[in-house]
Amino acid sequence: MTVASVGEFGLIDRVTARLTYGESCLLGPGDDAAVVAAPDRRVAASTDVLVEGRHFRRDWSSARDVGHRAAAANLADIAAMGATPTALLVALCIPADLDTSWAEELADGLGAEAALVGASVVGGDMSASPTLTIAVTALGDLAGRPPVVRSGARPGDVVALAGRTGWAAAGYTVLSRGFRTPRLLVEAFRRPEVPYPAGPEAARHGATAMIDVSDGLVADLGHVAKASGVAIDVTRDAFEVPRQMRDAAQALGVDPYSWILAGGEDHALAATFPAAATLPPGWRAIGRVSEGAGVTVDGAAYAGPGGWDHFRRAE
């Protein structure tokens, strides 16, 4: 059964019937707009777009996998502000000959990832398009705290990380070489494991700056360094190379640290904390902030590949 055969409103009915709603959703799909609770009276908001052939491939990932990834990319941005995600809005641009089951399973993945943080898919839009495109907007609640922005890092701060880096990049490399194993790495690319609670927890512990690591650790810390007007040095020995990643890197002829330092899409959270602060559980120190500019690794300019840029190939 194709999208064209059921029509726009038939597909909307099929998709929304699969969704569940959390406490923050006061009014879900069915009207001109949804209504989402905003007890803080401020709303953190972020939007991300996934385009088939650029961000995902249907022969690499199931529709449910793509749904998880699309939701995670946005929910992680909300967590990186120190906020708790509350809702997702999803716009789908889809080919008319797409099987309805793909769109339904996509909704399952979106809803399941949102449910991990108590959020809901509360609405969106659909349109016909020759290119399958998924645009997601996430909303979040700051719970009375100021947002943790990129411009707050200060000399002397500790740089810390919650979550993992390099796993999704390793999985992408494995898939791009035509393999499907190690499965642990491939699954990390298909469905990132995002440390969502670490964002609000970092805010409660006085994080001075924070960012979602979506484009590569060195590249994303570069955004923090630029916004804050500081230099950041990362300690390479702070990262242990897991056995599966080490073995895959050796088999593929890749330096595993190029995945760890420059690979994106794991959606770890990187933050800076005052030197005297006690890091929250799940956070580990990986570097230091100082006066200056840019990001270095062990005190030297990073000579490895650059992070992701949507209009250029990663260097």
N, C-alpha and C positions, 0 to 999 in steps of 0.2 A: 504494500500500500504506500503510495507516494504522497508527499505534501500536497501536490496539485490535486490529487483525487479527493482529499478531505477538506481542502481549502484552509484559508487563514484561521477562521474562527473555529473550525473543527479541530485544527491542530492546537490552538490555544486551549480549547476544552480538554483535549487529551493530555496536554502538558500540565495544566494547573490542577487537574484531578490527582496528579501524582505528588503534589507538594504538601508539606506540612508547615505549620506556622508557630513560631515561638511567641513568648510573652510580649516582645517589643512590637509585634505586628498587630495593630489595632484594627486595620481594615486591609484585606488582601486584594488580589486581582478581582476584577469585575466592574470597577468604576473607572472614571477618568484618571484617578490617581489613588495610590495606596496611602494609608496613614500609618506612620511609624512613631512610637513613643520617643520623646526626646527629653528625658527628665533633667538633663544638664542645661537645656535651652541653647546648647550649641551642638552642631552636628559635624563630625569629621566625615569627609567625603572623598572618594577616589574613584577613578575610572581607568579601565585597561581594556585593550582590544586584542583578540586573537584572530589571526587570519590563516586560513588553511594554506599550506605550502610555505608559509613564513614562520608560523609559530607551532603548528602541529600538522601531523600527517595521519590520515585515517588508517593507513596500513601499519602504522607504528603504535597507535593508541586507540582504545575503544572509545565510544561516545561517552561512556561513564568516566573514563580517565580524563578526557578533555574537559568534562564538566568539573571534575575535581581541580584540575589545573587552572581553569578559568576563574573559579571561585577563589582559590588559594592566592592567586596573584593580587587580587583586590583586598581580600581579608587581611593579608600580611601587611599591606600598606596602612590599613587602619590600626593594626596592632603596633606598627612602628611609630605611630603618633602617640602611643600610650593609651589608646582608646580601646574599648570593647566593641567588636562588630555587632551590628543589630540587624541589618537588612541588605539584600542585594536586589538590584534592578538589572534585568538582562534583555538586551536587544539582539535578535537573531536575524541575520541576512542569509537566506538559504536557497539553494537551487531547487526548482520546482520538482525535479525528479528524485530528490532525496527521500529515502524511506522514512516513514513516520517513526518507526521504531528507533532510528538513530536520534531524532530530536527528543523522543521520550526518555531514552537512556541518558542523554546529555542532561536533561532536567533532573534525573535521579542523582547524577554526580554532583551537580550544582547544589541541590538540596542537601545531600549527605555531607558535603564539605562545610556548608553553612551551619548545619546542625552541630558540628563539632564545637562551635563557639556560641551556640544558642541563637544564631541568626536565622533569617528566613529569606527565601526568594519571594518578594512581595509584588512583583509586576515587571513590565517591560514592553517590548514591541517586536513585531515580526515583519519582514519584507522579503520579497523575492530578489535573488541576486545570483549571478553566475559564480560568485566566489563565496564560499561558506565563511562567514565572519560572525564572531561572538563578541559583543561589547558588554562589559559588566561594570556597573557602578555600585560601590559599597558605601554604606553609611555606618557610623559608629558613635558611641557615647563616651565622653571624656570623664564622666563621673565626678565632675567638680574640680578636676585637676587641670592645670595648664597643659596644652599640647607639648610634646617633646619634639622640638624642631631640629633641623640640621645645623643651625647656626649657633648652637649653645656650647660647643666644645671649647675648653680653655686649656692653655699650657699647664702641664702637670696632671691632667686627667688621665685615667686609665681607659684604654680601649678594650672592650669586651664583646664577646660573641655568644649568642644563644642559638642553638641549632647546629646544623652541619653545612659545610660547603664542599663542592666538588663532586658530590654524588650524582646530581642530575646531569652535570656536564660530562661525567664519565659515561653515564647511561646513553646520552646523546651520541657520544663518540662511538660507543659499541654499536648502536643502531645504524649510524651513518656508514659504518664499515660492513654492514650487512649481517651482523650477528644478533642474537637474541639473548645471549648469556654473557656475563653473569647476570642472573635474573634480578639479584638484589639491586644492581646498578640500574638496570633497565626500568625496574619498577620505581626507582627514585626519580627517574626522568618523567615517567608517566603520572605519578602521584606524589608530589612533594610532601614531606612531613614538616609542617610549619609549627614552630613553638609559639602559638598564639598567646597563651597566658603570660609569656615572658615580657611582652610589650607593656601592658599595664603594670606588671610587677616591677619592671625597670623604672617606670614613672614614679611609683610609690617609693622607690629606693633612691630617688634623686638623680636619675640619669640626666645629663646635661644636653645630650644630643642623641639622635637615634635614626636609623635608616633600615629599610628592608633590602636585603642583599639579593637583588633580582638580576643584576647585570654583571656581577663579578665583585668579589670583596674589595680588591684594590681600586677598581673603578668607582664603586659606590662610596667607599671611604674617601675617595677623591672629592665627591660632592660635599661630604661633611667638612673636609679640610677647606675647600673653597668657600663654602657658606660661612664658616666660622673664622676664616682668616688665620688658620693654624697649619702646622705640619703634623702628620701622623706617621709613626713608624710601627710597622708590623713585625713581630718576631716569628720567623718561619718555624722555629722549633716548638712553637705553641700548638702546632697542628701535627697530629699523629696520622700517618697514612694507614687506613684500614687494610687488612690483608687482601680482601677482594679487589680493592682499588689498586693496590700495589701490583698484584698479579695481572690485572687487566692492562695496566699501564705498561708493564714489561712486555706483554704479548703484542700490544698495539704500537709499541715504540713511542710512548708519550711520557713526558715528565709529569708525574701525578700532581706535583705542586702547581702546574699550570691549570689543572682542574680546580684545585683547592683555592688558589689565589685569584683566578680570573674567570672561573666558571660560574654561571648564574643559574637561576630558576630553582634553587633549593629553598629560597625565601627564608634563610636564616635572618636573625636580627642582629645588627651591630650597633653598639651604643658606647658613649663615653660617660664615665662616672668620676666624681671628685676622688682624688688620690686616697683620702681617708675613708671613703665609703666602703661598706661591706657589700660585695656583689651578691645579688639575689641568687637563690638556688637555680641551677641550670645555666648560669652565666659563667664564662671563664675569661681570664685576662689574655689578650693576644697582642697588646702593644701599648704605646704611650703617645700622648699629645705633647707637642712642644711648640715653641715659637718658630715661625717660618711659613713654608707653603708646600703643598703637595704631599704625596704618599711615598714612603720608602719601605723597603723590606730589609731588615737587619742593617739599617743605616745607609743602604745604597739604593740608587734608582732601580725600580723594578724593570727588568729587561724582558720579561715574559710577554705572552699575548695580552692584548687589552681586553676590556670587557665588551659586552654586547652594545651595539649601536644599531637602531632599526634602519638606518639609511646607509650603513656601511657594513662590511664584513668585519667580524672580530679580528683584530690584528695580533 
